[in-house]
Amino acid sequence: MGLTSESGVRSEAYIRYRVCQEFGWTYYEYMSQPPFFIEEILLIMNQEGQNEKRQTREAERKAKMAKKR
């Protein structure tokens, strides 16, 4: 669950949208959070996105190997 939109753009609006979607927050709840907390959330969400991509690549690699047998 990365924070880059399908067009490859990482806009502030898209980041707000994804964080609010993930946590069920309104715009005002998002804006009331301290900046350091939002940064921590973004770091974690980006890491989760990278982990998901890695796991997908690994599963695809394993599937390819199984087909070769």
C-alpha positions in Angstrom: 0.0 0.0 0.0 2.3 2.6 -1.2 1.6 6.3 -1.3 2.2 6.9 -4.9 -0.8 7.3 -7.1 -1.3 5.2 -10.2 0.1 8.1 -12.3 3.3 8.0 -10.2 2.5 11.3 -8.5 2.9 11.6 -4.8 0.8 14.7 -4.1 -0.2 16.1 -0.8 -3.8 15.6 -1.6 -3.3 11.9 -2.5 -1.3 11.4 0.7 -4.1 13.0 2.8 -6.7 10.8 0.9 -4.8 7.6 1.5 -4.1 8.3 5.2 -7.7 9.3 5.9 -8.9 6.2 4.0 -6.6 4.0 6.0 -7.5 5.4 9.4 -11.1 6.4 8.7 -10.3 10.0 9.5 -11.9 13.2 8.2 -9.8 16.0 6.8 -10.1 17.8 10.1 -8.9 14.8 12.1 -6.0 14.4 9.7 -5.0 18.1 10.0 -5.2 18.0 13.8 -2.4 15.4 14.0 1.1 16.6 14.8 3.4 16.6 11.8 5.8 14.1 13.3 3.0 11.6 13.7 1.9 12.0 10.0 5.5 11.5 9.0 5.7 8.3 11.0 2.5 7.0 9.4 3.9 7.8 6.0 7.1 5.9 6.7 5.2 2.8 7.9 2.7 2.9 5.0 5.6 3.2 2.5 7.5 0.3 4.2 4.3 -1.8 4.0 4.0 -1.0 0.3 7.6 -2.1 -0.3 7.1 -5.3 1.7 3.9 -6.1 -0.3 5.8 -5.6 -3.6 8.7 -7.8 -2.4 6.3 -10.6 -1.4 4.5 -10.4 -4.7 7.8 -10.6 -6.6 8.8 -13.6 -4.5 5.4 -15.4 -5.0 5.7 -14.8 -8.8 9.3 -16.1 -8.8 8.1 -19.3 -6.9 5.2 -19.8 -9.3 7.6 -19.5 -12.3 9.9 -22.1 -10.7 7.0 -24.5 -10.0 5.9 -24.2 -13.7 9.4 -25.2 -14.9 9.2 -28.5 -13.0 
